């Protein structure tokens, strides 16, 4: 029997939901400029299940991007998945937003650097090398200045071009072009995380866990937490 995986991404102002059966994509909904995932997510899920003629009770595994990304968006996606999994007593899988984004680059022997604008003059980033022997992580999920990323790349000794993908290109593209000789930029239509890639990674990596173990990966504290800490320290 095919494993049915329902996957979500709410890590940015994009939104994505996908239903997969093993390696086969049944249906995927992708939206840009989502005003609020709390408003968009549930109606879109209902629509997808109806179009796919699938009951939520038939889902075997729920998968979601856990970050990094929008704090509010991540909380909404994780909360919805945990609620569904708790109710239906099904496992969940949390997948890195950056790793899922890197999957948008077609397979080939290249280095892929997803780069998301983290604001505060920083980026969320990671680096993967795609090769004949599979996928290798060069830099784990990190938050850093663009300058620190460029310094890491220059000292990493990677062979071949580096393909950058994500909205960080919009802000730091010129700096990257000057700092990385073999830099290539994925076009903007490829910057959206696709829920089908989240589902694929969830199955491939076998990272199922109970819903109580699922939590967002923020990489740094929210502004609210920083203000609270500042208030306590004064």
C-alpha positions as CSV (number, residue, x, y, z in Angstrom):
1,X,0.0,0.0,0.0
2,X,1.3,3.4,-0.9
3,X,2.4,5.8,1.8
4,X,0.3,8.9,1.8
5,X,2.2,12.0,2.9
6,X,0.6,15.4,3.4
7,X,3.2,18.2,3.5
8,X,3.1,21.9,4.2
9,X,5.3,25.0,3.9
10,X,4.4,28.2,5.7
11,X,7.9,29.6,6.2
12,X,7.5,32.8,4.2
13,X,4.9,34.9,2.3
14,X,4.6,31.9,-0.1
15,X,2.5,28.9,0.8
16,X,2.5,25.3,-0.4
17,X,0.6,22.2,0.4
18,X,1.2,18.8,-1.3
19,X,-0.2,15.3,-1.2
20,X,2.3,12.5,-2.2
21,X,1.9,8.8,-2.5
22,X,5.4,7.4,-2.1
23,X,7.3,9.2,-4.9
24,X,4.2,10.2,-6.9
25,X,2.8,13.7,-6.6
26,X,-0.9,13.5,-6.4
27,X,-1.7,17.3,-6.1
28,X,0.2,20.4,-5.0
29,X,-1.1,23.9,-4.3
30,X,1.4,26.8,-4.4
31,X,0.5,30.4,-3.6
32,X,2.5,33.6,-3.7
33,X,1.9,36.7,-1.6
34,X,-0.1,34.9,1.1
35,X,-1.5,37.6,3.4
36,X,-1.8,35.3,6.4
37,X,-1.3,31.6,6.6
38,X,-3.9,31.4,9.4
39,X,-6.5,32.5,6.8
40,X,-5.1,30.7,3.8
41,X,-4.0,27.3,5.1
42,X,-7.2,25.5,6.3
43,X,-9.4,26.4,3.3
44,X,-6.6,25.4,0.9
45,X,-6.1,22.1,2.7
46,X,-9.8,21.4,2.4
47,X,-9.7,22.2,-1.3
48,X,-6.7,20.0,-2.0
49,X,-8.2,17.0,-0.2
50,X,-11.5,17.4,-2.1
51,X,-9.7,17.7,-5.5
52,X,-7.6,14.6,-4.6
53,X,-10.7,12.7,-3.4
54,X,-8.8,11.9,-0.2
55,X,-9.9,11.9,3.4
56,X,-7.6,13.4,6.0
57,X,-8.0,10.0,7.8
58,X,-6.1,8.3,5.0
59,X,-2.9,10.3,5.6
60,X,-0.1,8.2,6.9
61,X,2.5,10.9,7.6
62,X,2.3,14.7,8.1
63,X,5.4,16.7,7.1
64,X,6.2,20.4,7.5
65,X,9.0,22.8,7.0
66,X,10.2,23.8,10.5
67,X,12.5,26.6,9.5
68,X,14.3,28.8,9.4
69,X,11.9,31.4,8.2
70,X,9.1,33.6,9.3
71,X,8.5,33.1,13.0
72,X,4.7,33.5,12.7
73,X,4.5,31.4,9.6
74,X,6.5,28.5,11.1
75,X,4.4,28.5,14.3
76,X,1.2,28.3,12.2
77,X,2.4,25.4,10.1
78,X,3.8,23.4,13.0
79,X,0.7,24.0,15.1
80,X,-1.6,22.8,12.3
81,X,0.5,19.7,11.7
82,X,0.7,18.9,15.4
83,X,-3.0,19.3,15.8
84,X,-3.8,17.0,12.9
85,X,-1.3,14.4,14.0
86,X,-2.5,14.4,17.6
87,X,-6.1,14.0,16.5
88,X,-5.4,11.2,14.0
89,X,-2.6,9.5,16.0
90,X,-0.2,9.7,13.1
91,X,3.6,10.5,12.9
92,X,5.1,13.8,11.8
93,X,8.3,14.9,10.1
94,X,10.0,18.2,10.4
95,X,12.1,19.3,7.4
96,X,14.6,22.1,7.0
97,X,13.3,25.0,5.0
98,X,16.7,25.5,3.5
99,X,17.2,21.9,2.4
100,X,13.7,21.8,0.8
101,X,14.5,25.1,-1.0
102,X,17.8,23.6,-2.3
103,X,15.8,20.8,-4.0
104,X,14.5,23.3,-6.5
105,X,17.8,23.2,-8.3
106,X,17.8,20.4,-10.9
107,X,20.1,17.5,-10.1
108,X,23.7,17.9,-11.3
109,X,27.2,18.1,-10.0
110,X,26.9,21.6,-8.5
111,X,27.1,23.4,-5.1
112,X,23.8,24.8,-4.0
113,X,23.5,27.7,-1.5
114,X,19.9,28.5,-0.4
115,X,19.9,32.1,1.0
116,X,17.0,33.7,2.7
117,X,16.8,37.3,3.9
118,X,16.8,37.1,7.7
119,X,16.8,40.9,8.1
120,X,19.1,42.6,10.6
121,X,21.8,42.4,7.9
122,X,21.9,38.6,8.1
123,X,20.9,35.7,6.0
124,X,19.6,32.2,6.7
125,X,21.8,29.9,4.7
126,X,23.3,26.4,4.1
127,X,25.4,24.8,1.4
128,X,24.9,21.4,-0.2
129,X,27.0,19.7,-2.8
130,X,25.1,17.6,-5.3
131,X,27.2,14.8,-7.0
132,X,27.2,11.3,-8.3
133,X,27.6,10.0,-4.8
134,X,24.6,11.8,-3.6
135,X,24.0,14.9,-1.6
136,X,26.6,16.2,1.0
137,X,26.1,19.0,3.5
138,X,28.9,21.5,3.4
139,X,27.3,24.1,5.7
140,X,24.5,23.2,8.1
141,X,21.5,25.6,8.6
142,X,23.0,28.9,9.9
143,X,22.2,32.5,10.4
144,X,25.1,34.9,9.6
145,X,26.1,38.0,7.9
146,X,26.5,37.9,4.1
147,X,30.2,38.8,4.6
148,X,30.7,35.7,6.9
149,X,29.0,33.5,4.3
150,X,31.2,34.8,1.5
151,X,34.3,34.2,3.7
152,X,33.2,30.6,4.4
153,X,32.7,29.9,0.7
154,X,36.1,31.3,-0.2
155,X,37.8,29.0,2.4
156,X,35.7,25.9,1.8
157,X,37.6,24.7,-1.3
158,X,34.5,23.8,-3.2
159,X,34.9,22.8,-6.8
160,X,32.7,24.2,-9.6
161,X,30.1,26.9,-9.5
162,X,27.9,27.8,-6.6
163,X,24.1,28.2,-7.4
164,X,22.4,30.7,-5.0
165,X,18.7,30.4,-4.6
166,X,16.2,32.4,-2.4
167,X,15.1,35.9,-1.7
168,X,18.5,36.8,-0.2
169,X,19.6,37.3,-3.8
170,X,17.3,40.3,-4.0
171,X,19.1,42.0,-1.2
172,X,22.7,40.7,-1.4
173,X,23.0,39.7,-5.1
174,X,25.5,42.4,-6.0
175,X,27.8,41.5,-3.0
176,X,27.6,37.8,-3.9
177,X,28.5,38.5,-7.5
178,X,31.6,40.5,-6.4
179,X,32.6,37.9,-3.8
180,X,32.1,34.6,-5.5
181,X,33.7,34.2,-9.0
182,X,31.6,31.3,-10.1
183,X,28.3,32.5,-8.6
184,X,25.1,31.6,-10.4
185,X,21.6,32.8,-9.5
186,X,18.4,30.8,-9.7
187,X,15.6,32.8,-11.3
188,X,13.0,34.2,-8.9
189,X,10.2,31.8,-9.9
190,X,12.3,29.1,-8.3
191,X,12.6,30.8,-4.9
192,X,9.4,29.2,-3.4
193,X,9.7,26.2,-1.1
194,X,7.6,23.4,-2.5
195,X,5.7,21.1,-0.2
196,X,6.3,18.2,-2.6
197,X,10.0,18.4,-1.8
198,X,9.2,18.5,1.9
199,X,7.2,15.3,1.5
200,X,10.0,13.7,-0.6
201,X,12.6,14.5,2.0
202,X,10.4,13.3,4.9
203,X,10.1,9.8,3.2
204,X,13.8,9.7,2.1
205,X,15.3,10.7,5.4
206,X,12.9,8.6,7.6
207,X,12.7,11.3,10.3
208,X,9.2,10.4,11.6
209,X,8.5,11.3,15.2
210,X,5.6,11.9,17.5
211,X,3.8,15.3,17.3
212,X,5.0,16.2,20.8
213,X,8.6,16.2,19.5
214,X,7.9,18.7,16.6
215,X,9.0,22.3,17.1
216,X,10.1,25.2,14.8
217,X,13.8,25.8,14.1
218,X,14.3,29.5,14.5
219,X,18.1,29.7,14.7
220,X,17.9,33.0,16.6
221,X,15.5,34.6,19.1
222,X,12.5,36.6,18.1
223,X,12.3,40.4,18.6
224,X,9.8,39.8,21.4
225,X,12.2,37.5,23.2
226,X,15.1,39.9,22.9
227,X,12.9,42.8,24.2
228,X,11.8,40.7,27.1
229,X,15.5,39.8,27.9
230,X,16.5,43.4,27.7
231,X,13.7,44.4,30.1
232,X,14.7,41.8,32.6
233,X,18.3,42.9,32.4
234,X,17.6,46.5,33.0
